[in-house]
Amino acid sequence: MTQDYLLSLPYSLPTEILLYILTYLPAKHLVRCRQVCVRWRNIIDWLTTSDSLWREHCKRDFSDVHMIARHKARVGMLWFNIYRSLSLWPQLSLARDVHDEFASASCLNDEIQSLEVLKNGIIGVHKFGSIVYYDIETLEPAKRGPITGEYVSYSENDNAIILKTHNLHLFVIRKLIHNPHFESNATFHEVKTYILVDKLLYYVDLNNDIYLCKLDEANLVNKLVKESEEFIMCLGYTDRLNVLTFRRNIYSMIDGNLVLVCDLDECYNLLHQFYKYNLLETVDWRIVFQWTCIMHHKLPEGPLREIMTVRIYGDVVLVGCNWGVFLIYYAPFTNGEFDLYKTVPVRQYNFMEPSDCPVLIVCPILRADILEAEDGHTIILAMPKKVAVLDFVHDFKRTESVAVLPYNDLQQVKLLRTAEVDNNTS
């Protein structure tokens, strides 16, 4: 074979064979191949419509967050759009932000306690006297009716609604009933804390016994998993259940037993251990700072002394503080360990409302969550008096290659025409 023939072979391959080869390339390599010639560019642009292909790219490159991103994405988002949006998080500092708000509380009964971002653009807002559902596109109440009642905590996913009352009753309401013989709801008593993970509900009663309720079984029954000898503070879940106790010990459920995996008294970086065992979102931060003082660790500076909530979303970390300060971090790691205290936030906001007596006014960020949008992201924040919306929009030339190219590489993209390729190879 001549050298000219070998050089021209990639440009003369049948479309079907070329498509087959390109589907095996990583997303970043597809962008480079897109620069070869007009024909390759058109073929690769057509591949952006393949939902199954970009689902695999998302699964490979964003394995820890791709399903959450898909579930909570705005209506109509394809897997390619989700990949594109997830790829843009490292460039958040360059994005344009737009503020909005809804669900303003005009009385005590409307005061907001939390929220849940659900699929199909619906947000469940937990108020003092009800759970009200809103449409993210209109920021108006959705067609789905509210749930009335005073509840201490509220969780919801595709499988169930979980409501905890002041007298420690836990109501479990199944959302999808595929079989008429399945129980639609159940009530558990003396529940002090719980965690909802897909089709599993773990909860701890006042005796520190851990129970499990499987939401996909016909009967919503609680099964004793393990009795704890220590007072349980909160639960986390990685590939297994993790338990934090007031003795500053972390246990993992391994083969039906609680196995001690970390003694916090021997750790200097508490945040890394909470991150490792997925406890950052459920831990009581007031107690964490008490432990920090007792253990003679250095206290953080500024608003991080008043953390109210933390949300982990892949490499993105959202931190809400007591005085209305909201911080966004990207990959906050120092020497391989998770550490918010030594990392500079990418974005910072202050939602404290002006007042004649600011000492008496607090505006805690109670809950934060994320939706992916086309060429951007939406962050939803729950505060007692309102729900704030932060829309981040990435402005650039609309081309498929942006999905995997950083901003500073965009100007280097050059689409070679077939004639130019022939001249270069002759």
Secondary structure, 3 states (H helix, E strand, C coil): CCHHHHHHHHHHCCHHHHHHHHCCCCHHHHHHHCCCCHHHHHHHHHHCCCHHHHHHHHHHHCCCCHHHHHHHCCCCCCHHHHHHHHHCHHHHHHCEEEEEEECCCCCHHHCEEEEEECCCCEEEEEECCEEEEEECCCCEECCCCCEECCCCEEEECCCEEEEECCCCCEEEEECCCCCCCCCCEEEECCEEEEEEECCEEEEEECCCEEEEEECCCCCCCCEEEEECCCCEEEEEECCCEEEEECCCEEEEEECCEEEEEEEHHHCCCHHHHHHHCCCCCCCCHHHHHHHHHHCCCCCCCHHHHHEEEEEEECCEEEEEECCCEEEEEECCEECCEECCCCCCCCEEEECCCCCCCHHHCCCCCCEEEEEEECCEEEEEEEECCEEEEEEEECCCCCCHHHHHCCHHHHHHCCCCCHHHHHHHHC
